[in-house]
Amino acid sequence: MRVYLGVAATHGEIPVRVLDRARSAIELAFPVPPEVIRGREWHGRGVSLFGWSNEPDDLRLPPLLSEHGGRVLGLNGHLADPADVTRLPGDDVGGCFSAWWARDGELGASTAVNRVCPVFHAETPDLHVIGSRALLVHLVAQPHDRVEHDVLALQSMVRQGFFLSDETPYKGVSALRPNARIEMREGRRAITETPLPAAAPAPASRRAKRAALDELADALLGTVAPLRDLAEPVNLALTGGRDTRVLAALLHAARVPFRVTTNGLDTHPDVIIARRIAAELKVEHTVIAPPQTAAKDAVLVEHPLERAWETLRTCEGMTSAYESIVGYLPYSGRPTMSGQSGETLRAGSLNLLQTDLTDQALLRRVTTTFCKDERLFTAEANEHARELARPWQERADRLEALDHMYVWYKVGRWQASARAGALRRGDPVRPFLDNRVVRAALALDQGWRLSEEVIYHLVLRFAPRLRDVPIEGKPWRFAEGMTRRRLPWTRVPPAHLPTVRTGGGWSWRTSPGPVLTDVLRRQVLDGLDALAPIVNPDEVRALFADPVVRKPALAWHLYTVSTLLTGLYPGKRPEGLERITVARPDPAR
């Protein structure tokens, strides 16, 4: 994982105390043990650029800081071709990255098309501060060491578990938008944005469809081609769904050696289907079961306070502890891959696979995304949510609005913060986050991508032998309800896997049970004063009125924001907390 920080003085030179604060704050803002952090600095006239990493050496290219064409450059993430570092910041560069540069009197940073490698910025009368960690930017920009939260901005964290804006939990700190550059020259700041690619009309013939898919398929193959020469196989986290299946087929087509792992019980649909995919492609498959009691009638989960602390530390209060964040391990160069953000190829699944595509229904989906659970929130919080929704509600193309909302927020905010857990352990390859792949996907008609016909064709193009392997959940959307005669292929796509009656699909997060519910309840209700600016106390109490909370995700979102505002982090890791036992439901009942 790499962390960058740039500081530019509005006039004169940067005060020494600001540079010293940056050096001391990195241990708090970088979620790895301090002893593994190494850094480099560059200082010019009125400008400083810092880079830190827990990578053990500079063997990965480009180095943490390097000089090209009279500029000092930093790269957060990776490039498909390391030689492209000289082209940064370039819109057509392949990889998953943000770029940083500096020279005398000049400092800048840029995001790629989906800002999944984020850039945060803050401004004071004396300084411009940019960085890849929001807390670090906040601490360096503050005139004191105290953390100040933007409580109103956290209303979207409670609603959705991530930010639906450019705000952060920290006062004065904002996230740079996708496809944007921020530059400081001689003390003046300028931000420029390039619109996301516009989608072409849906292709009307088989030939047109194949041609439209060529660029996307080539971009995907380009992301994994460098992996052929690695010393060991890629480890792919494989499920029974659509997105990781595309990656398994992609690696197979590119002749990249790989193996697959699946988390879950043997009876879970993910495990059943992943085992079959692995057999079809003749690759090694490992199943990782969750911790269970001796009788296997319950699972043991870490105490929510420990989970929340690690999530706040890793994701900086921008991802809910409801999500499973990858824990810390020493940095490893072993290649890993998962299907995160594969919905980009499915039009962001239009926020949970919208089925009604009328203008009124799509507008309602936009509004609900920003303004859900209004009764739970204060009038001020609801008005703030409506202000954030308004620009998206006013866009004429609703399909495009929802598609781009996915890129801006679900990838650019949720995924950007959540993937920090994996980045500190290595630099995983994420084909669906590649700059060129995302551009190629966004250029395809949203309705066509939403139909799942695009990814179905990709699977057949890369690995035809997976045609008859069932998928978990619902059937392919374009085939649902169609007869064989109406399909443009000789064979109907397979049906989804039938529901498993053994309870293998159960999850402790969605069925938390009374003991875990009580732990969540006590923290949230005891911290209501901190939450009062954004939620109605009576509605929060009603949410937790039952022995088992009915909306567990919302309960976790409240718990996460409550622990943030009551000072869990920054602070020491909680210790001595016992794991919570969550019983599995009896399948006979």
Salt bridges, closest charged atoms under 4 A:
ASP20 OD1 - ARG23 NH1 2.83
GLU41 OE2 - ARG23 NE 2.83
GLU41 OE1 - HIS43 NE2 2.76
GLU55 OE2 - ARG2 NE 3.12
GLU55 OE2 - ARG60 NH1 3.06
ASP58 OD1 - ARG38 NH2 3.14
ASP84 OD1 - ARG87 NH1 3.13
ASP91 OD1 - ARG439 NH2 3.96
ASP92 OD1 - ARG87 NH2 2.65
GLU106 OE1 - ARG103 NE 3.09
GLU106 OE1 - ARG185 NE 3.76
GLU123 OE2 - HIS128 ND1 3.83
GLU123 OE1 - ARG189 NH2 3.59
GLU148 OE2 - HIS144 NE2 3.21
GLU148 OE2 - ARG146 NH2 3.41
ASP166 OD1 - ARG115 NH1 2.97
ASP166 OD2 - ARG177 NE 2.60
GLU167 OE2 - HIS384 NE2 2.73
GLU183 OE2 - ARG185 NH2 3.18
GLU186 OE1 - ARG45 NH1 3.05
GLU193 OE1 - ARG177 NH1 3.84
ASP214 OD1 - ARG461 NH1 3.00
GLU232 OE1 - ARG259 NH2 3.93
GLU232 OE1 - ARG334 NE 3.88
ASP243 OD2 - ARG346 NH2 2.88
ASP266 OD1 - ARG275 NH2 3.58
ASP270 OD2 - HIS268 ND1 3.93
GLU302 OE2 - ARG307 NH1 3.73
GLU310 OE2 - ARG313 NH1 3.66
GLU310 OE2 - ARG424 NH2 2.68
GLU310 OE1 - ARG573 NH2 2.87
GLU316 OE2 - ARG133 NE 3.65
GLU323 OE1 - ARG509 NH1 3.97
ASP359 OD1 - ARG398 NE 2.99
ASP373 OD1 - LYS551 NZ 3.13
GLU374 OE2 - ARG386 NH1 3.20
GLU383 OE1 - ARG386 NE 3.36
GLU400 OE1 - ARG395 NH2 3.02
ASP403 OD2 - ARG449 NH2 2.39
ASP427 OD2 - ARG60 NH1 3.18
ASP427 OD1 - HIS78 ND1 3.73
GLU452 OE2 - ARG242 NE 3.09
GLU452 OE2 - ARG346 NH1 3.87
GLU453 OE2 - LYS209 NZ 2.84
GLU453 OE2 - HIS457 NE2 3.67
ASP468 OD2 - ARG491 NH2 2.60
ASP518 OD1 - ARG521 NH1 3.01
ASP518 OD2 - ARG522 NE 3.02
ASP538 OD1 - ARG541 NH1 2.97
GLU539 OE2 - ARG375 NH2 3.42
ASP546 OD2 - ARG550 NE 3.02
ASP586 OD2 - ARG589 NE 3.89
